[in-house]
Amino acid sequence: MSIYALGLNHQTAPLAVRERVVFHVERLRDALGEVKRSLAAEAAILSTCNRTELYLENGEPAAVAQWLAQYHSVAPEELAQYLYTLPGDRAVRHAFRVASGLDSMVLGEPQILGQMKEAARAAESAGTLGTVLHRLFQRSFAVAKEVRSTTQVGAASVSMAAAAVKLAARIFPSLREQNVLFIGAGEMIELCATHFAAQAPARIAVANRTVERAGRLAARFNGRAIELKSLAEQLHEYDVVVSCTASSLPILGKGLVERALKQRRRRPMFMVDLAVPRDIEPEVADLGDVFLYTVDDLAGIVSTNLDARRSAVEQAEAIIDTQVSQFMHWMQVRENVPLIRALRENAEAMRRDEVARALKLLQRGDDPAAVLESLSQGLTNKLMHGPTEVLNQSAGEEQRRLAEALARLFRSK
C-alpha cells in the first residue's frame, strides 16, 4: 500500500478510548522513529483531543494498527473496532478535510490547522517526513487556506470556549459574581480566558506548571498566577474551573475536589475539562455539587449554531475534490518515474551502441551518408523491436488495449 491514514477520532471513538492513545510531545519523536524503522517509509502523527491519526507512506496497515495498540498498552481487538484505515485518495481527501476544519467536532474550527502544522514539523524534525508526506501536508495547508478564504465555512466560528461560557451561564445567573480559574496556559486556555474575560467575572486566575507563563497570560486579563502545587489550598475559592494541560495524569482528583466542596459549604462548582487525557478524574462528576463537562459533552452545544457554515460545506467539498484529483495525479506521475528512467536508460544504451558502430564504420572509411542511414535504421529497429514483439505476442482484448496504447504513444492513427 502507498499513502494511507490510520487512526480514530471523535466520530469513531469515545473520550475514554481517545485519551488512551494520545501521543505526548515528549515521546512523539521516539514513536515516529519506531514507525519509520520497522513499519513505513514515511510517517507523521497527528494527536489532538479529538483524534489520533498516523499518516504513512508504504507499509502494512494491519501491522501499524497492531503497533498502535501495543505502544499504548491497549488490546488490539479492543482498539480495532474504533480504527479506520483510509488508503490512497481517501487518505488525501481526509487530510484536506481535517486541515480545512470539515472533520472537526466544531465545523470550521481553526485550531486543527495549527496542530497539523505542528505534526508536520515534528515528523520533519524526527526525519520521518519524506517527499510524499511533505507534499501531502503542504497541499493540505494550501487547501485549508483556499477553503477559508473563498467559503464561509470558518465564518463566525463557534468554539469550545464559547460553548463553555454558554454552559456556565446555565449554572450561574451572572458570571460577574464568580471567580474563574484556568489550569494550563496553552492556546485553548488562552481562547477560553478571552471568552470568559468578556463576561467580566469577579476574579481570574491562571495555574500552570511554569508560573512565569501563567503570569504572562494572567496579566492580559488582570488576573493572577498561581502554582499548580497550591491548587489543593486554593481550589475552593473558584466557582468556575477550566482545565487543558498536556499532563498524562489527572491534575484534579475526586478527593481534592470533594475537600474543596466542603470548604465551599456545598456551593456549586462548574468545571470544564478540555484535556485529552483528562485533567479531572471522571469520578468528580459523581459529586452532587459539581457540574463537570468534557470535550465530548460540549459537542451538542457547538452543533446548534452551525447552519450558516454548513451551507458552505458543499462549496468547500468541491474545492477539496479538485485538489485531491491533482494530488493523486502527482502521485501517479511520481510512481511512473522509475519506469520512465528505465526506458530512457534502455534507449540511451541503444543509442550508444549505434553511435559506437557508426564511428567504427567512419574510421574504416565508409561513406558518411551510408553510415548515417545505417545508424538511423539500426536505432529505429531497436526502439521498435520491443513494442512490436509484445503486440505480436498478444491476442484478443489484451492486443486491442496494447494497440490503442501504442497508437497514443506514437501518435499513430
C-alpha positions as CSV (number, residue, x, y, z in Angstrom):
1,M,0.0,0.0,0.0
2,S,1.3,3.5,-0.8
3,I,-0.1,6.5,1.1
4,Y,-2.7,5.9,3.7
5,A,-4.1,7.3,7.0
6,L,-4.9,5.1,10.1
7,G,-6.5,6.3,13.3
8,L,-9.5,7.2,15.3
9,N,-11.4,10.4,16.1
10,H,-14.4,11.8,18.0
11,Q,-16.8,10.3,15.5
12,T,-15.5,6.7,15.9
13,A,-14.3,6.5,19.5
14,P,-15.4,7.9,22.9
15,L,-13.2,10.1,25.0
16,A,-12.4,7.2,27.3
17,V,-10.7,5.5,24.3
18,R,-9.2,8.5,22.7
19,E,-7.3,9.5,25.8
20,R,-5.7,6.1,25.9
21,V,-3.9,6.5,22.6
22,V,-2.7,10.1,22.9
23,F,0.9,10.6,21.8
24,H,2.5,13.1,24.3
25,V,5.0,15.6,22.9
26,E,8.0,14.2,24.8
27,R,7.5,10.7,23.4
28,L,6.5,11.7,19.8
29,R,10.0,11.7,18.3
30,D,10.7,8.2,19.6
31,A,7.3,6.9,18.4
32,L,7.9,8.3,14.9
33,G,11.3,6.7,14.9
34,E,9.8,3.3,15.7
35,V,7.3,3.5,12.9
36,K,10.0,4.6,10.3
37,R,12.4,1.8,11.3
38,S,10.0,-1.1,11.0
39,L,6.6,-0.2,9.6
40,A,6.6,2.6,7.0
41,A,8.9,4.6,4.6
42,E,7.5,7.9,5.9
43,A,5.3,8.7,8.9
44,A,3.6,11.6,10.7
45,I,1.4,11.5,13.7
46,L,-1.5,13.9,14.4
47,S,-2.6,13.7,18.1
48,T,-5.2,16.1,19.5
49,C,-8.1,16.0,21.9
50,N,-10.4,14.8,19.1
51,R,-8.2,12.5,17.1
52,T,-5.1,10.3,16.9
53,E,-4.1,9.7,13.3
54,L,-1.0,8.3,11.6
55,Y,-0.2,9.4,8.0
56,L,2.0,6.9,6.3
57,E,3.8,6.1,3.0
58,N,4.1,2.4,2.3
59,G,3.8,-0.4,4.9
60,E,1.1,-2.7,6.1
61,P,-1.9,-1.1,7.9
62,A,-2.6,-4.2,10.0
63,A,0.9,-4.1,11.3
64,V,0.6,-0.4,12.2
65,A,-2.7,-1.0,14.0
66,Q,-1.0,-3.8,16.0
67,W,1.9,-1.4,16.8
68,L,-0.5,1.4,17.9
69,A,-2.3,-0.9,20.3
70,Q,0.9,-2.3,21.8
71,Y,2.5,1.1,22.1
72,H,-0.4,2.3,24.2
73,S,-0.9,-1.0,26.0
74,V,-4.4,-1.5,24.6
75,A,-5.7,-4.9,23.5
76,P,-5.6,-4.9,19.6
77,E,-9.1,-6.4,19.4
78,E,-10.4,-3.7,21.7
79,L,-8.9,-0.9,19.7
80,A,-9.7,-2.4,16.3
81,Q,-13.4,-1.5,16.5
82,Y,-12.7,2.2,16.7
83,L,-10.0,2.4,14.0
84,Y,-10.3,3.4,10.4
85,T,-7.9,2.9,7.5
86,L,-8.1,5.3,4.6
87,P,-6.0,4.3,1.5
88,G,-4.9,6.5,-1.4
89,D,-7.2,9.3,-2.5
90,R,-9.4,8.7,0.6
91,A,-6.4,9.5,2.8
92,V,-5.6,12.6,0.8
93,R,-9.2,13.8,0.9
94,H,-9.3,13.1,4.7
95,A,-6.2,15.2,5.3
96,F,-7.6,18.0,3.2
97,R,-10.9,17.9,5.1
98,V,-9.2,17.8,8.5
99,A,-7.0,20.8,7.7
100,S,-10.0,22.7,6.4
101,G,-12.0,22.1,9.6
102,L,-14.6,20.0,7.9
103,D,-13.9,16.9,10.0
104,S,-13.8,18.7,13.4
105,M,-16.2,18.5,16.3
106,V,-16.7,22.2,15.7
107,L,-17.2,22.7,12.0
108,G,-14.6,25.2,10.6
109,E,-12.6,25.5,13.8
110,P,-9.1,26.9,13.1
111,Q,-7.0,25.2,15.8
112,I,-6.7,21.9,13.9
113,L,-4.7,23.6,11.1
114,G,-2.0,24.7,13.6
115,Q,-2.0,21.2,15.1
116,M,-1.4,19.7,11.6
117,K,1.4,22.1,11.0
118,E,3.0,21.1,14.3
119,A,2.6,17.4,13.4
120,A,4.4,18.0,10.1
121,R,7.2,19.9,11.9
122,A,7.6,17.1,14.4
123,A,7.8,14.5,11.7
124,E,10.4,16.6,9.8
125,S,12.4,17.0,12.9
126,A,12.3,13.3,13.6
127,G,13.5,12.6,10.0
128,T,10.3,10.7,9.1
129,L,8.7,13.2,6.7
130,G,9.7,12.3,3.1
131,T,8.8,13.6,-0.3
132,V,5.2,12.2,-0.3
133,L,4.1,13.3,3.1
134,H,5.8,16.6,2.8
135,R,3.8,17.2,-0.3
136,L,0.6,16.0,1.3
137,F,0.9,18.3,4.3
138,Q,1.9,21.3,2.2
139,R,-1.1,20.8,-0.1
140,S,-3.4,20.3,2.9
141,F,-2.3,23.7,4.3
142,A,-2.9,25.3,0.8
143,V,-6.3,23.7,0.5
144,A,-7.3,24.9,4.0
145,K,-6.3,28.4,3.1
146,E,-8.3,28.3,-0.1
147,V,-11.4,26.9,1.7
148,R,-11.2,29.5,4.4
149,S,-10.6,32.4,2.0
150,T,-13.3,31.5,-0.6
151,T,-16.1,30.0,1.6
152,Q,-17.9,30.8,4.8
153,V,-17.0,27.5,6.5
154,G,-14.9,29.3,9.1
155,A,-17.1,32.4,9.5
156,A,-18.5,33.3,12.9
157,S,-16.5,30.4,14.5
158,V,-18.3,28.6,17.3
159,S,-15.6,27.4,19.6
160,M,-15.3,25.1,22.6
161,A,-14.5,28.2,24.6
162,A,-17.8,29.9,23.6
163,A,-19.7,26.8,24.4
164,A,-18.1,26.6,27.9
165,V,-19.2,30.2,28.6
166,K,-22.7,29.3,27.4
167,L,-22.8,26.3,29.7
168,A,-21.6,28.3,32.7
169,A,-24.4,30.8,32.1
170,R,-26.8,27.9,32.8
171,I,-25.4,27.3,36.2
172,F,-24.7,30.9,37.4
173,P,-27.1,33.8,36.7
174,S,-24.2,36.1,36.2
175,L,-20.5,35.4,35.8
176,R,-19.8,38.9,37.1
177,E,-20.0,37.5,40.7
178,Q,-17.9,34.3,40.0
179,N,-14.2,33.5,40.4
180,V,-12.7,31.7,37.4
181,L,-9.6,29.5,37.4
182,F,-7.8,28.3,34.3
183,I,-5.4,25.4,34.6
184,G,-2.8,25.4,31.8
185,A,-1.5,28.2,29.6
186,G,-1.8,26.9,26.1
187,E,-3.8,28.1,23.1
188,M,-7.1,26.6,24.2
189,I,-6.8,28.1,27.7
190,E,-5.9,31.4,26.2
191,L,-9.0,31.2,24.0
192,C,-11.2,30.3,26.9
193,A,-9.8,33.1,29.1
194,T,-10.6,35.6,26.3
195,H,-14.3,34.4,26.2
196,F,-14.7,34.3,30.0
197,A,-13.0,37.7,30.5
198,A,-15.5,39.2,28.2
199,Q,-18.1,38.4,30.8
200,A,-16.2,40.4,33.4
201,P,-16.0,37.8,36.2
202,A,-15.2,38.9,39.7
203,R,-11.7,37.3,39.6
204,I,-9.5,35.4,37.1
205,A,-6.5,33.2,38.0
206,V,-4.2,31.0,35.9
207,A,-2.4,27.9,37.3
208,N,0.4,26.4,35.3
209,R,3.4,24.2,35.9
210,T,5.5,27.2,34.7
211,V,4.5,30.1,36.9
212,E,6.1,32.7,34.6
213,R,4.0,31.5,31.6
214,A,0.9,31.6,33.8
215,G,1.8,35.1,34.9
216,R,2.1,36.4,31.3
217,L,-1.4,35.0,30.4
218,A,-3.0,36.2,33.7
219,A,-1.6,39.7,33.2
220,R,-3.6,40.0,29.9
221,F,-6.8,39.7,31.9
222,N,-5.9,41.5,35.1
223,G,-5.7,38.1,36.8
224,R,-3.1,36.4,39.0
225,A,-0.9,33.4,38.5
226,I,-0.7,30.5,41.0
227,E,1.4,27.4,41.2
228,L,-0.1,24.0,40.4
229,K,1.0,22.7,43.7
230,S,-1.1,25.3,45.6
231,L,-4.3,24.1,43.9
232,A,-5.2,22.0,47.0
233,E,-5.3,25.0,49.2
234,Q,-6.9,27.4,46.8
235,L,-9.3,25.4,44.7
236,H,-12.3,26.1,47.0
237,E,-12.1,29.8,46.1
238,Y,-13.2,29.3,42.5
239,D,-16.7,28.8,41.1
240,V,-15.6,28.0,37.5
241,V,-12.6,25.8,36.7
242,V,-11.4,25.3,33.1
243,S,-8.5,22.9,32.6
244,C,-6.5,21.9,29.5
245,T,-2.9,20.8,30.0
246,A,-0.7,18.2,28.4
247,S,-0.4,16.2,31.6
248,S,-0.5,12.4,31.2
249,L,-2.2,12.0,34.6
250,P,-5.2,13.8,36.2
251,I,-4.4,17.0,38.0
252,L,-7.7,17.2,40.0
253,G,-8.8,14.1,41.7
254,K,-12.1,13.3,43.3
255,G,-10.8,13.6,46.9
256,L,-9.2,17.1,46.2
257,V,-12.5,18.4,44.7
258,E,-14.5,16.9,47.5
259,R,-12.5,18.7,50.1
260,A,-12.9,22.0,48.2
261,L,-16.7,21.5,48.1
262,K,-16.7,21.1,51.9
263,Q,-14.8,24.4,52.3
264,R,-17.3,26.0,49.9
265,R,-20.2,24.7,52.0
266,R,-21.6,22.8,49.0
267,R,-21.8,25.9,46.8
268,P,-21.8,24.5,43.2
269,M,-18.7,24.3,41.1
270,F,-18.7,24.4,37.3
271,M,-15.8,22.5,35.7
272,V,-14.7,22.1,32.1
273,D,-12.1,19.5,31.2
274,L,-10.8,20.2,27.7
275,A,-7.7,17.9,28.0
276,V,-7.1,14.5,26.5
277,P,-6.1,12.6,28.5
278,R,-8.4,14.2,31.1
279,D,-7.1,16.6,33.7
280,I,-10.0,15.9,36.0
281,E,-10.9,12.4,37.2
282,P,-14.2,11.3,35.7
283,E,-15.4,10.3,39.2
284,V,-15.6,14.0,40.1
285,A,-18.8,14.1,38.0
286,D,-20.4,11.9,40.7
287,L,-20.2,14.6,43.3
288,G,-23.5,16.2,43.8
289,D,-22.5,19.9,43.6
290,V,-20.1,19.6,40.6
291,F,-21.2,20.3,37.0
292,L,-18.4,18.6,35.0
293,Y,-18.2,18.8,31.2
294,T,-15.6,17.2,28.8
295,V,-14.8,17.9,25.2
296,D,-17.4,15.3,24.1
297,D,-20.1,16.9,26.3
298,L,-19.6,20.2,24.5
299,A,-20.3,18.7,21.1
300,G,-24.1,19.2,21.4
301,I,-23.7,22.9,22.3
302,V,-21.4,23.8,19.5
303,S,-23.6,22.0,16.9
304,T,-26.6,24.2,17.4
305,N,-25.1,27.3,15.7
306,L,-23.6,25.7,12.6
307,D,-26.3,26.1,9.9
308,A,-24.7,29.1,8.2
309,R,-21.4,27.3,7.8
310,R,-23.0,24.0,6.7
311,S,-24.4,25.8,3.7
312,A,-20.8,26.5,2.6
313,V,-19.6,22.9,3.1
314,E,-20.7,21.8,-0.4
315,Q,-18.5,24.5,-1.9
316,A,-15.6,23.5,0.3
317,E,-16.0,19.9,-0.7
318,A,-15.9,20.8,-4.4
319,I,-12.6,22.6,-3.8
320,I,-11.2,19.6,-2.0
321,D,-12.3,17.1,-4.7
322,T,-10.4,19.2,-7.3
323,Q,-7.3,19.3,-5.1
324,V,-7.5,15.5,-4.4
325,S,-7.5,14.8,-8.2
326,Q,-4.5,17.0,-8.7
327,F,-2.6,15.4,-5.8
328,M,-3.3,11.8,-7.0
329,H,-2.2,12.8,-10.5
330,W,1.1,13.9,-8.9
331,M,1.3,10.6,-7.1
332,Q,0.8,8.7,-10.3
333,V,3.4,10.7,-12.2
334,R,5.8,10.1,-9.4
335,E,5.2,6.4,-9.4
336,N,6.0,6.4,-13.2
337,V,9.4,8.0,-12.6
338,P,11.3,4.6,-12.2
339,L,9.7,3.3,-15.4
340,I,10.5,6.4,-17.3
341,R,14.1,6.3,-16.0
342,A,14.4,2.7,-17.1
343,L,13.0,3.4,-20.6
344,R,15.4,6.3,-21.0
345,E,18.4,4.3,-19.8
346,N,17.4,1.5,-22.2
347,A,17.1,3.9,-25.2
348,E,20.4,5.6,-24.2
349,A,22.2,2.2,-24.3
350,M,20.8,1.6,-27.8
351,R,21.9,5.0,-28.9
352,R,25.5,4.5,-27.6
353,D,25.7,1.1,-29.3
354,E,24.6,2.5,-32.7
355,V,26.9,5.5,-32.3
356,A,29.9,3.3,-31.5
357,R,29.1,1.1,-34.5
358,A,28.8,4.2,-36.7
359,L,32.2,5.6,-35.5
360,K,33.9,2.4,-36.4
361,L,32.4,2.5,-39.9
362,L,33.5,6.1,-40.4
363,Q,37.1,5.3,-39.1
364,R,37.1,2.4,-41.7
365,G,36.4,4.9,-44.4
366,D,32.7,4.1,-45.2
367,D,30.6,6.7,-46.9
368,P,29.2,9.1,-44.2
369,A,25.8,9.3,-45.8
370,A,25.5,5.5,-45.8
371,V,26.8,5.4,-42.2
372,L,24.1,7.9,-41.0
373,E,21.4,5.9,-42.9
374,S,22.6,2.7,-41.2
375,L,22.7,4.4,-37.8
376,S,19.1,5.7,-38.1
377,Q,17.8,2.4,-39.3
378,G,19.5,0.5,-36.6
379,L,18.2,2.8,-33.9
380,T,14.7,2.7,-35.3
381,N,14.8,-1.1,-35.4
382,K,16.0,-1.4,-31.8
383,L,13.5,1.1,-30.4
384,M,10.6,-0.6,-32.2
385,H,11.6,-4.2,-31.6
386,G,10.2,-4.4,-28.0
387,P,6.7,-2.8,-28.6
388,T,6.3,-4.7,-31.9
389,E,7.2,-8.0,-30.3
390,V,4.8,-7.6,-27.4
391,L,2.0,-6.6,-29.7
392,N,2.6,-9.6,-32.0
393,Q,2.6,-12.0,-28.9
394,S,-0.7,-10.7,-27.6
395,A,-4.2,-11.6,-28.6
396,G,-7.8,-10.6,-28.1
397,E,-8.7,-7.8,-25.6
398,E,-5.0,-7.5,-24.5
399,Q,-3.9,-6.9,-28.1
400,R,-6.7,-4.3,-28.6
401,R,-5.6,-2.4,-25.4
402,L,-1.9,-2.6,-26.4
403,A,-2.7,-1.4,-29.9
404,E,-4.6,1.6,-28.6
405,A,-1.8,2.4,-26.1
406,L,0.9,2.2,-28.8
407,A,-1.2,4.4,-31.2
408,R,-1.4,7.0,-28.4
409,L,2.3,6.7,-27.6
410,F,3.4,7.1,-31.2
411,R,0.7,9.4,-32.3
412,S,-0.4,6.9,-35.0
413,K,-4.0,6.7,-36.4
